[in-house]
Structure formats: structure tokens, C-alpha cells
Amino acid sequence: MAGLSAYLAGVPDVMPASREATMYQTDTEIADEVISKTVAAYGVIFAIVRCHRLGLTPELPSLDLPYYENVFRMARLVNPTPSQEDLMRISYFRNFGNLNAEHGMALLVFSTLVTASSLTDPISCLISAVAAAHGPLHFGATESAQRTLREIREPKNVPAFIEEVKAGKRKLFGYGHRTYKGMDPRVHPIKSILKDLTHVDQPLLKVAEAIEMAAGKDDYFLSRGLYPNADFYGNFVFTGM
């Protein structure tokens, strides 16, 4: 959010209140241009944030590469000359992204549209989306679920954890969904991606599978239609890459 805000501060002409109130309604070419630049800026900011966290220097993008490939290059997630393994990781990332993009009216999409209804700029709309997304009941559930699994540590501790959830003492993030009262349809393809990442040792994945096995036999979860959602297993796609 800080990166997007800094970017917005450097391009004040994209803000309708500073230039022309209806600029995006009357000139669709300008709208398309600013949207494209916003998407590009988001990739650059993602790369800068990741490299900053790890003490790395971001790579420069290449006009010869597609969007995802450039994002991975800038973020130092691939070698300058991508190998077959790098291409597979990009494929996993793209497939996971498509699962979420095709999901429909998610909360962050709704947040974007509400912000856009004030006729503001695309960058501000994206800032709103990011702000909504990192909450623990949205994309932030991925990190919350991962933190919970780290606290459980081993499959043998799952039964005690399940009892605490049923007693209302703990919350199981990544379980249940407002729309789906059965299995989240994204879970199966996510598990397929994880099967391709079996060469990566992920001890917490065994904890997650133990939770699903225990909950799948417990009437508390079955009677309430509580099953894993995309966030529960989605974090393993990223840690696996």
C-alpha cells in the first residue's frame, strides 16, 4: 500500500479531482493507459517489496518477456535465463492466480468497484483492494492459516486443536466459506498443483491434511458445512515455490 501510494504521489495528473472530474468517463484511451500503467507498477512494487525483505537488488524488467515472467525476474524469483523449473513455477503461479481471478465478486473486487464509483483513479482503486485483501477474513486468511499451522507444529497435536476450535477457544482460518456450503471448488486444482510440488519438503502440509481428515469425520464441521477453502491450502503453493 505504501508503494502504490508513493507511485500515486508521483503522478498527480491521474487523479480526476486534480485534473478533470470526468476524465476517465470522457476519454477511454487515458483510462486504458492509466490502468495498464497501474498493473505494471503493481508488479514493480511487488518485486521491490520482496527484494527489500530479503536484502536483494531487484532485476530490471525486459520488454521481451510477458508480465508474469517479468514479475518473477524483477523479484529475483527466477534466474536471468529461466530454466524449465522456473517456467513450471511461473505456471503454478499463473494457474493459482487464474483460480482467484475467475472466482467472481470477491471482497477485494467489491472494494475496487465501490472506490471506482467515486470516479477516482485506478491506482486509488487498487490501494483499496489491497487494504481489503490483507484482512484475515480474505487473502490474509492464507497467512493466518499458516501461522496457526506453525503453532500446531505436528499432526499429533491436531485432535487437541480441533477440540479447542469446537469449544470456541480457537479459530480455524481457511475453513468454511460464505458462498460454498460444501467443498470450495478451487481446492481440488490447488491440490493438483501441490502434487507437482512434492519435491519440496513442507512439514506443515501434513498438519493441514491431518486437520482436513479429522474435520471430515467430525459432525461439528459436517453439520455446519465447514470444509477447506482456497486459503487453507493456497499458502502451500507459495511456500512450495
C-alpha positions as CSV (number, residue, x, y, z in Angstrom):
1,M,0.0,0.0,0.0
2,A,2.9,2.3,0.8
3,G,4.5,1.6,-2.6
4,L,1.2,2.3,-4.5
5,S,0.7,5.5,-2.5
6,A,4.2,6.6,-3.4
7,Y,3.6,5.9,-7.0
8,L,0.3,7.8,-7.0
9,A,2.1,10.8,-5.4
10,G,4.4,10.9,-8.3
11,V,1.7,11.0,-11.0
12,P,-0.8,13.6,-9.6
13,D,-2.3,14.1,-13.1
14,V,-4.0,10.7,-12.9
15,M,-6.3,12.0,-10.1
16,P,-9.5,13.4,-11.5
17,A,-10.0,15.8,-8.7
18,S,-6.7,17.4,-9.6
19,R,-7.2,17.4,-13.4
20,E,-10.7,16.8,-14.7
21,A,-13.6,15.2,-12.8
22,T,-14.9,13.1,-15.6
23,M,-11.5,12.3,-17.4
24,Y,-11.9,8.6,-17.3
25,Q,-15.6,8.7,-18.5
26,T,-14.9,11.0,-21.4
27,D,-11.5,9.6,-22.6
28,T,-11.3,5.9,-22.5
29,E,-7.8,5.9,-24.0
30,I,-6.5,7.7,-21.0
31,A,-8.4,5.2,-18.8
32,D,-6.8,2.3,-20.6
33,E,-3.3,3.8,-20.4
34,V,-3.5,4.5,-16.6
35,I,-4.9,1.0,-15.9
36,S,-2.1,-0.6,-17.9
37,K,0.5,1.5,-16.0
38,T,-1.1,0.7,-12.7
39,V,-0.9,-3.1,-13.5
40,A,2.8,-2.6,-14.4
41,A,3.5,-0.5,-11.3
42,Y,2.0,-3.2,-9.1
43,G,4.4,-5.8,-10.5
44,V,7.4,-3.5,-9.9
45,I,6.3,-2.7,-6.3
46,F,5.8,-6.4,-5.6
47,A,9.3,-7.0,-6.7
48,I,10.8,-4.2,-4.7
49,V,9.0,-5.3,-1.5
50,R,10.2,-8.9,-1.8
51,C,13.8,-7.9,-2.6
52,H,13.7,-5.4,0.3
53,R,12.6,-8.0,2.7
54,L,15.4,-10.4,1.6
55,G,18.1,-7.8,1.1
56,L,18.3,-8.4,-2.6
57,T,18.7,-5.9,-5.5
58,P,15.7,-6.1,-7.9
59,E,16.4,-7.1,-11.5
60,L,15.4,-4.7,-14.3
61,P,12.5,-5.9,-16.5
62,S,12.7,-6.9,-20.1
63,L,10.5,-5.9,-22.9
64,D,10.9,-9.3,-24.4
65,L,9.2,-11.1,-21.5
66,P,5.4,-11.4,-20.7
67,Y,4.0,-9.9,-17.5
68,Y,4.4,-12.8,-15.0
69,E,7.8,-13.7,-16.3
70,N,8.9,-10.1,-15.7
71,V,7.4,-10.0,-12.2
72,F,9.4,-13.2,-11.3
73,R,12.5,-11.7,-12.9
74,M,12.3,-8.4,-11.1
75,A,11.5,-10.1,-7.8
76,R,14.5,-12.5,-8.2
77,L,12.2,-15.5,-8.2
78,V,13.9,-16.9,-11.3
79,N,17.3,-16.8,-12.8
80,P,18.0,-14.3,-15.6
81,T,17.8,-17.1,-18.1
82,P,14.7,-19.1,-17.0
83,S,15.2,-22.8,-16.7
84,Q,12.4,-25.4,-17.1
85,E,11.9,-25.4,-13.4
86,D,11.5,-21.7,-13.4
87,L,8.8,-21.9,-16.1
88,M,7.0,-24.5,-14.1
89,R,6.9,-22.2,-11.0
90,I,5.5,-19.4,-13.2
91,S,2.9,-21.8,-14.5
92,Y,1.9,-22.7,-10.9
93,F,1.6,-19.0,-10.0
94,R,-0.4,-18.2,-13.1
95,N,-2.8,-21.1,-12.5
96,F,-3.3,-20.1,-8.9
97,G,-3.9,-16.5,-9.9
98,N,-6.5,-17.6,-12.5
99,L,-8.4,-19.6,-9.9
100,N,-8.8,-16.4,-7.9
101,A,-9.4,-14.1,-10.8
102,E,-12.3,-16.3,-12.1
103,H,-13.7,-16.7,-8.6
104,G,-16.3,-13.8,-9.2
105,M,-17.3,-11.0,-6.9
106,A,-14.7,-11.3,-4.2
107,L,-14.5,-8.8,-1.4
108,L,-11.5,-7.0,-3.0
109,V,-13.3,-6.8,-6.3
110,F,-16.3,-5.2,-4.5
111,S,-13.9,-2.8,-2.7
112,T,-12.4,-1.8,-6.0
113,L,-15.8,-1.1,-7.6
114,V,-17.0,0.9,-4.6
115,T,-13.9,3.1,-4.7
116,A,-14.3,3.5,-8.5
117,S,-17.9,4.6,-8.1
118,S,-16.5,7.9,-6.7
119,L,-14.8,8.4,-10.1
120,T,-11.3,8.3,-8.6
121,D,-8.2,6.9,-10.3
122,P,-7.3,3.3,-10.9
123,I,-4.3,3.4,-8.5
124,S,-6.5,4.5,-5.6
125,C,-8.9,1.7,-6.5
126,L,-6.0,-0.8,-6.3
127,I,-4.9,0.6,-2.9
128,S,-8.5,0.0,-1.6
129,A,-8.3,-3.6,-2.9
130,V,-5.0,-4.3,-1.2
131,A,-6.2,-2.8,2.0
132,A,-9.3,-5.1,1.9
133,A,-7.4,-8.1,0.8
134,H,-4.9,-8.4,3.7
135,G,-7.6,-8.8,6.3
136,P,-7.7,-12.2,8.0
137,L,-11.1,-13.0,6.5
138,H,-9.9,-12.5,3.0
139,F,-6.4,-13.1,1.4
140,G,-4.9,-12.5,4.9
141,A,-6.5,-15.9,5.8
142,T,-3.6,-17.5,4.0
143,E,-1.1,-16.1,6.4
144,S,-3.4,-16.6,9.4
145,A,-3.8,-20.2,8.4
146,Q,-0.1,-20.7,8.1
147,R,0.6,-19.1,11.5
148,T,-2.0,-21.5,13.1
149,L,-0.3,-24.5,11.5
150,R,3.0,-23.4,12.8
151,E,1.6,-23.2,16.3
152,I,0.1,-26.8,16.0
153,R,3.6,-28.0,14.7
154,E,2.8,-31.7,14.3
155,P,-0.1,-33.9,13.2
156,K,-0.3,-35.5,16.7
157,N,-1.4,-32.1,18.1
158,V,-4.3,-31.8,15.7
159,P,-7.0,-33.6,17.9
160,A,-6.4,-31.2,20.8
161,F,-6.6,-28.2,18.4
162,I,-9.9,-29.5,16.9
163,E,-11.4,-29.7,20.3
164,E,-10.4,-26.1,21.1
165,V,-12.0,-25.0,17.8
166,K,-15.2,-26.7,18.7
167,A,-15.2,-25.2,22.2
168,G,-14.8,-21.7,20.6
169,K,-11.3,-21.2,22.1
170,R,-9.5,-21.1,18.7
171,K,-10.4,-20.1,15.2
172,L,-9.6,-22.2,12.2
173,F,-8.7,-19.8,9.4
174,G,-9.1,-21.2,5.9
175,Y,-12.1,-23.3,6.7
176,G,-15.6,-22.6,5.6
177,H,-16.8,-20.1,3.0
178,R,-19.7,-17.6,2.8
179,T,-20.6,-18.8,-0.6
180,Y,-19.8,-22.5,-0.5
181,K,-21.6,-24.8,2.0
182,G,-19.5,-27.7,0.7
183,M,-16.0,-28.1,-0.7
184,D,-14.6,-24.9,-2.3
185,P,-14.2,-25.9,-6.0
186,R,-10.7,-24.3,-6.1
187,V,-9.3,-26.8,-3.5
188,H,-9.1,-29.7,-6.0
189,P,-7.0,-27.9,-8.6
190,I,-4.8,-26.3,-5.8
191,K,-4.1,-29.8,-4.5
192,S,-3.2,-30.8,-8.1
193,I,-0.6,-28.1,-8.1
194,L,0.7,-29.2,-4.7
195,K,1.2,-32.8,-6.1
196,D,3.6,-31.3,-8.6
197,L,5.5,-29.7,-5.8
198,T,6.0,-32.9,-3.8
199,H,9.8,-32.5,-4.2
200,V,9.5,-29.6,-1.7
201,D,9.5,-30.7,1.9
202,Q,6.6,-29.0,3.6
203,P,6.0,-30.5,7.1
204,L,3.1,-28.2,7.8
205,L,1.2,-29.6,4.8
206,K,1.0,-32.9,6.7
207,V,-0.6,-30.9,9.6
208,A,-3.1,-29.3,7.2
209,E,-4.1,-32.7,5.8
210,A,-4.5,-34.1,9.3
211,I,-6.9,-31.3,10.1
212,E,-8.9,-32.0,7.0
213,M,-9.0,-35.7,7.8
214,A,-10.1,-35.1,11.4
215,A,-12.7,-32.4,10.5
216,G,-14.1,-34.6,7.7
217,K,-15.2,-37.1,10.2
218,D,-16.5,-34.7,12.9
219,D,-20.2,-33.9,12.9
220,Y,-19.4,-30.4,14.3
221,F,-17.8,-29.5,10.9
222,L,-20.1,-31.6,8.7
223,S,-23.3,-30.3,10.2
224,R,-22.1,-26.7,9.6
225,G,-20.9,-27.3,6.1
226,L,-17.3,-26.4,7.0
227,Y,-14.7,-27.6,4.6
228,P,-11.3,-26.3,3.5
229,N,-11.3,-23.2,1.2
230,A,-8.7,-22.0,-1.2
231,D,-6.8,-20.1,1.5
232,F,-6.3,-23.2,3.6
233,Y,-4.1,-24.9,1.0
234,G,-3.2,-21.9,-1.1
235,N,-0.3,-20.8,1.2
236,F,1.5,-24.1,0.3
237,V,1.6,-23.1,-3.4
238,F,3.7,-20.0,-2.4
239,T,5.9,-21.8,0.2
240,G,6.3,-24.6,-2.3
241,M,7.6,-22.3,-5.0
